[in-house]
Structures are given as structure tokens and as C-alpha cells.
């Protein structure tokens, strides 16, 4: 029953785009924060935040049922914790700054059905990755203005963030990519191979001026399917920023800020890979 509920409402979950303002600090109506008794509920479609007294109102107004619940709980202060030296002498001054545990859950209204996050309860791999991507981007925002500045700074680099990375469609066709031994799916080429991040096809790239390289099967696949992003196998390491990601519709090398999740979709553990291609 709970799994069917998630499937029913998964289409309401959006991944924030660069133009979206994301609020995770304070309710947009009251002064509730994640430290408040009821925590903070972030609408996973509009990215507005609401305290416990107003999240129901937002659901009735918009119909948006899926929320990321953020709750910060004060940690108990150990008796033997060393005191910080106060900078001012004040009667009653408490020089032990509180620390907080932060927990997350996915809440579906109107019945407040709750799933801890991260969760193993999500019904399938695609559901897990869709929700995780949305949560990761939401939590990476310190607030609306900060999120806009963060995106602006990332796009100021030499490689631009691909607009196709934000809501990249990935097809769950049971493809698992091995850590080595790759070959083009349409010929015998074993070098200059590109992994399409939508369907997991491994195909060869352009033929180079000296006759080496590939047989253009990767670009032909894009022309047939319009699946936009591919990463060059052999350039994937624990330093994902150095991976060679190409956007066919944008016709340039790009940055994919969600590359780790896009690779994990096909079973790739990028930490275990070493660079073997340039």
C-alpha cells in the first residue's frame, strides 16, 4: 500500500532548476524553522517551506502532496564537555553552544504518511534516484538567493552546467556497466567509447584525422533517440569534475552536477575507477 502511494505521487516531485528559489531555512508564513517543534516541510514541487501549522493549508491550496520534512533536534550536552571560554563576563551567560542532529523524511499529505530518508522502502531504483536527486539539490541550497548564486558561480567555469542534466531521463533497462572490458555495442571498437547516460548504451565516438577513434556510432545513436548526454569511458575517476561529459544538443563538453547519481543508475562505482583515457 505504501509503495503504491509513492508511485502515485512520484510525478509531483521536481528537481530544482537554476531559476527555482529553494527555501529550507524558515516557513514562508510563520517563523518556524527546522529547530521548531514540528520541524519544516519543504514542498517538493514549489520548494516553498512551511511549518506544521501551515503545511496543511498549502496542500489544500495547491494540491501538492509530497514534502521533505527537515527536523533538527538539540543534542544533550555531556556533563564532562569542556566549557568554551566566554568573551564577555555576563551574569547567567551560557557558553555552551547547542549542537543539533538533523533528520529527513518524505511526507505525503493529507494523511502524513512518512518515509525516513534515505530509505530502502522506495519501490524501485528509478523512484529512489528521482527522490534522492530532488532531495540532494534541495538540501544543497542555503536559501533562495544563495542557490541562485551557487548556480551562477558553477556556470562561470570553463565548462557550463548542461541544462539537460537537471531532469535527465534515465531508462531502467537492467543495464549494469562493468568497471572494464568495454566495447562498442555496434562494432568491435574498444577505445574512444561513450556511455549514453539515458539508456546505458556504450558506443564509439568520432573517427579521428589519423584514422583512429571510432565509427560515429554514439552520435548516430543520439540522432536516432535524442538522448542528450554521454560520458567518455576511461575519464571517470573519484574526481568527477574531470570526467569528459558531452552534450549533443548543446554541442560541447559540459558539467553534469548529478553525474554520481547518473552513473550509479547503471551500477558504476566511480570511486573504484581509474583514468585510462584522455
GUSE-193351 format. One line per field, with one value per residue (C-alpha): residue number from 1; chain; x, y, z negated. Coordinates in steps of 0.2 Angstrom, whole numbers. Layout:
N
num NUM / ...;
chaine A / ...;
u X / ...;
v Y / ...;
w Z / ...;
This chain:
278
num 1 / 2 / 3 / 4 / 5 / 6 / 7 / 8 / 9 / 10 / 11 / 12 / 13 / 14 / 15 / 16 / 17 / 18 / 19 / 20 / 21 / 22 / 23 / 24 / 25 / 26 / 27 / 28 / 29 / 30 / 31 / 32 / 33 / 34 / 35 / 36 / 37 / 38 / 39 / 40 / 41 / 42 / 43 / 44 / 45 / 46 / 47 / 48 / 49 / 50 / 51 / 52 / 53 / 54 / 55 / 56 / 57 / 58 / 59 / 60 / 61 / 62 / 63 / 64 / 65 / 66 / 67 / 68 / 69 / 70 / 71 / 72 / 73 / 74 / 75 / 76 / 77 / 78 / 79 / 80 / 81 / 82 / 83 / 84 / 85 / 86 / 87 / 88 / 89 / 90 / 91 / 92 / 93 / 94 / 95 / 96 / 97 / 98 / 99 / 100 / 101 / 102 / 103 / 104 / 105 / 106 / 107 / 108 / 109 / 110 / 111 / 112 / 113 / 114 / 115 / 116 / 117 / 118 / 119 / 120 / 121 / 122 / 123 / 124 / 125 / 126 / 127 / 128 / 129 / 130 / 131 / 132 / 133 / 134 / 135 / 136 / 137 / 138 / 139 / 140 / 141 / 142 / 143 / 144 / 145 / 146 / 147 / 148 / 149 / 150 / 151 / 152 / 153 / 154 / 155 / 156 / 157 / 158 / 159 / 160 / 161 / 162 / 163 / 164 / 165 / 166 / 167 / 168 / 169 / 170 / 171 / 172 / 173 / 174 / 175 / 176 / 177 / 178 / 179 / 180 / 181 / 182 / 183 / 184 / 185 / 186 / 187 / 188 / 189 / 190 / 191 / 192 / 193 / 194 / 195 / 196 / 197 / 198 / 199 / 200 / 201 / 202 / 203 / 204 / 205 / 206 / 207 / 208 / 209 / 210 / 211 / 212 / 213 / 214 / 215 / 216 / 217 / 218 / 219 / 220 / 221 / 222 / 223 / 224 / 225 / 226 / 227 / 228 / 229 / 230 / 231 / 232 / 233 / 234 / 235 / 236 / 237 / 238 / 239 / 240 / 241 / 242 / 243 / 244 / 245 / 246 / 247 / 248 / 249 / 250 / 251 / 252 / 253 / 254 / 255 / 256 / 257 / 258 / 259 / 260 / 261 / 262 / 263 / 264 / 265 / 266 / 267 / 268 / 269 / 270 / 271 / 272 / 273 / 274 / 275 / 276 / 277 / 278;
chaine A / A / A / A / A / A / A / A / A / A / A / A / A / A / A / A / A / A / A / A / A / A / A / A / A / A / A / A / A / A / A / A / A / A / A / A / A / A / A / A / A / A / A / A / A / A / A / A / A / A / A / A / A / A / A / A / A / A / A / A / A / A / A / A / A / A / A / A / A / A / A / A / A / A / A / A / A / A / A / A / A / A / A / A / A / A / A / A / A / A / A / A / A / A / A / A / A / A / A / A / A / A / A / A / A / A / A / A / A / A / A / A / A / A / A / A / A / A / A / A / A / A / A / A / A / A / A / A / A / A / A / A / A / A / A / A / A / A / A / A / A / A / A / A / A / A / A / A / A / A / A / A / A / A / A / A / A / A / A / A / A / A / A / A / A / A / A / A / A / A / A / A / A / A / A / A / A / A / A / A / A / A / A / A / A / A / A / A / A / A / A / A / A / A / A / A / A / A / A / A / A / A / A / A / A / A / A / A / A / A / A / A / A / A / A / A / A / A / A / A / A / A / A / A / A / A / A / A / A / A / A / A / A / A / A / A / A / A / A / A / A / A / A / A / A / A / A / A / A / A / A / A / A / A / A / A / A / A / A / A / A / A / A / A / A / A / A / A / A / A / A / A / A / A / A / A / A / A;
u 0 / 14 / 24 / 9 / 6 / 24 / 22 / 5 / 13 / 31 / 26 / 23 / 42 / 53 / 71 / 75 / 81 / 93 / 79 / 70 / 71 / 73 / 68 / 74 / 78 / 61 / 42 / 37 / 22 / 27 / 44 / 45 / 62 / 69 / 73 / 54 / 44 / 36 / 51 / 50 / 40 / 48 / 35 / 44 / 36 / 37 / 51 / 42 / 44 / 30 / 29 / 17 / 3 / 3 / 8 / -10 / -15 / -3 / -9 / -27 / -22 / -10 / -14 / 4 / 6 / 24 / 35 / 53 / 52 / 68 / 69 / 84 / 84 / 96 / 109 / 111 / 126 / 138 / 141 / 160 / 160 / 174 / 167 / 171 / 179 / 167 / 172 / 161 / 158 / 139 / 128 / 119 / 129 / 128 / 144 / 140 / 133 / 120 / 123 / 109 / 105 / 96 / 85 / 75 / 59 / 47 / 29 / 14 / -2 / -16 / -13 / 5 / 12 / 30 / 46 / 63 / 76 / 87 / 75 / 75 / 56 / 55 / 48 / 61 / 78 / 70 / 60 / 75 / 86 / 72 / 68 / 86 / 91 / 77 / 82 / 101 / 98 / 85 / 97 / 112 / 103 / 106 / 91 / 84 / 97 / 111 / 105 / 105 / 122 / 129 / 122 / 129 / 146 / 146 / 141 / 155 / 168 / 175 / 163 / 145 / 132 / 121 / 103 / 99 / 107 / 94 / 79 / 89 / 78 / 86 / 78 / 79 / 83 / 93 / 109 / 124 / 141 / 156 / 172 / 182 / 182 / 170 / 166 / 155 / 138 / 138 / 156 / 172 / 180 / 187 / 193 / 185 / 169 / 155 / 141 / 125 / 118 / 99 / 99 / 117 / 122 / 141 / 145 / 161 / 164 / 171 / 184 / 200 / 210 / 223 / 210 / 209 / 195 / 178 / 164 / 152 / 140 / 137 / 132 / 121 / 113 / 109 / 102 / 90 / 85 / 89 / 96 / 107 / 121 / 136 / 152 / 168 / 173 / 190 / 189 / 178 / 188 / 184 / 187 / 170 / 174 / 187 / 176 / 173 / 154 / 147 / 130 / 125 / 111 / 122 / 137 / 150 / 159 / 148 / 147 / 134 / 132 / 122 / 135 / 137 / 119 / 118 / 132 / 125 / 109 / 120 / 129 / 145 / 155 / 166 / 177 / 184 / 188 / 205 / 208 / 214 / 208 / 211;
v 0 / 12 / 8 / 11 / 28 / 33 / 28 / 38 / 54 / 52 / 63 / 78 / 78 / 90 / 93 / 111 / 120 / 135 / 148 / 140 / 148 / 135 / 138 / 127 / 139 / 146 / 144 / 157 / 162 / 159 / 160 / 141 / 133 / 115 / 118 / 121 / 108 / 102 / 105 / 112 / 105 / 109 / 107 / 96 / 104 / 123 / 122 / 133 / 129 / 128 / 125 / 111 / 123 / 129 / 114 / 108 / 125 / 124 / 106 / 112 / 127 / 119 / 100 / 97 / 81 / 77 / 86 / 85 / 86 / 93 / 92 / 97 / 91 / 98 / 86 / 83 / 92 / 80 / 84 / 82 / 93 / 107 / 124 / 137 / 152 / 167 / 183 / 194 / 192 / 191 / 185 / 169 / 168 / 150 / 147 / 130 / 132 / 119 / 106 / 98 / 81 / 84 / 71 / 70 / 61 / 61 / 65 / 63 / 73 / 73 / 58 / 62 / 45 / 46 / 38 / 40 / 47 / 39 / 25 / 7 / 7 / 16 / 4 / 4 / 10 / 24 / 30 / 30 / 40 / 53 / 57 / 57 / 69 / 81 / 80 / 82 / 98 / 105 / 102 / 110 / 126 / 138 / 148 / 156 / 169 / 158 / 144 / 157 / 162 / 145 / 140 / 156 / 153 / 135 / 141 / 153 / 139 / 135 / 120 / 125 / 115 / 106 / 111 / 93 / 87 / 93 / 82 / 69 / 54 / 38 / 21 / 7 / -7 / -18 / -12 / -14 / -6 / -17 / -7 / -13 / -23 / -11 / -12 / -3 / -11 / -9 / -13 / -20 / -3 / -4 / 14 / 31 / 24 / 34 / 29 / 37 / 42 / 39 / 21 / 15 / 11 / 10 / 17 / 23 / 41 / 51 / 45 / 55 / 63 / 49 / 35 / 30 / 34 / 27 / 25 / 38 / 26 / 37 / 52 / 41 / 35 / 52 / 57 / 42 / 44 / 62 / 56 / 71 / 67 / 54 / 52 / 46 / 29 / 30 / 48 / 43 / 43 / 49 / 67 / 68 / 86 / 79 / 67 / 71 / 74 / 79 / 86 / 83 / 96 / 109 / 103 / 105 / 97 / 101 / 98 / 86 / 91 / 75 / 63 / 52 / 48 / 46 / 34 / 24 / 21 / 10 / 2 / 12 / 15 / 29 / 28 / 12 / 18 / 25 / 36 / 27 / 39 / 57;
w 0 / -5 / 11 / 22 / 13 / 18 / 36 / 37 / 31 / 38 / 53 / 41 / 36 / 46 / 46 / 43 / 59 / 59 / 60 / 45 / 27 / 14 / -4 / -18 / -32 / -38 / -35 / -22 / -33 / -51 / -60 / -61 / -56 / -56 / -75 / -79 / -87 / -71 / -60 / -42 / -27 / -10 / 4 / 17 / 31 / 27 / 15 / 3 / -16 / -29 / -47 / -54 / -56 / -38 / -28 / -28 / -21 / -7 / -2 / -2 / 9 / 21 / 20 / 19 / 8 / 7 / -6 / -13 / -31 / -40 / -59 / -70 / -87 / -100 / -106 / -125 / -132 / -140 / -158 / -156 / -140 / -142 / -143 / -130 / -137 / -136 / -128 / -139 / -158 / -159 / -173 / -168 / -152 / -144 / -135 / -128 / -111 / -107 / -94 / -83 / -75 / -58 / -51 / -35 / -29 / -15 / -20 / -9 / -14 / -18 / -29 / -34 / -28 / -32 / -25 / -33 / -21 / -14 / -13 / -7 / -6 / 11 / 24 / 37 / 42 / 53 / 38 / 27 / 38 / 43 / 25 / 20 / 33 / 28 / 10 / 14 / 24 / 11 / -4 / 6 / 6 / -9 / -3 / 12 / 15 / 10 / 23 / 37 / 33 / 32 / 49 / 56 / 49 / 56 / 73 / 73 / 75 / 92 / 94 / 92 / 82 / 95 / 95 / 99 / 83 / 71 / 77 / 87 / 91 / 87 / 93 / 81 / 94 / 82 / 89 / 77 / 83 / 79 / 72 / 88 / 104 / 113 / 132 / 144 / 145 / 164 / 169 / 162 / 156 / 138 / 137 / 138 / 130 / 124 / 111 / 115 / 98 / 103 / 109 / 104 / 122 / 125 / 142 / 151 / 155 / 170 / 181 / 179 / 193 / 192 / 195 / 176 / 165 / 168 / 181 / 175 / 168 / 152 / 162 / 174 / 158 / 152 / 170 / 168 / 150 / 145 / 128 / 124 / 113 / 114 / 103 / 110 / 103 / 96 / 90 / 74 / 58 / 40 / 47 / 56 / 61 / 73 / 82 / 100 / 102 / 119 / 123 / 141 / 142 / 134 / 145 / 132 / 117 / 101 / 82 / 75 / 57 / 54 / 63 / 47 / 47 / 66 / 65 / 50 / 60 / 71 / 56 / 59 / 43 / 49 / 33 / 40 / 57 / 64 / 78 / 94 / 107 / 112;
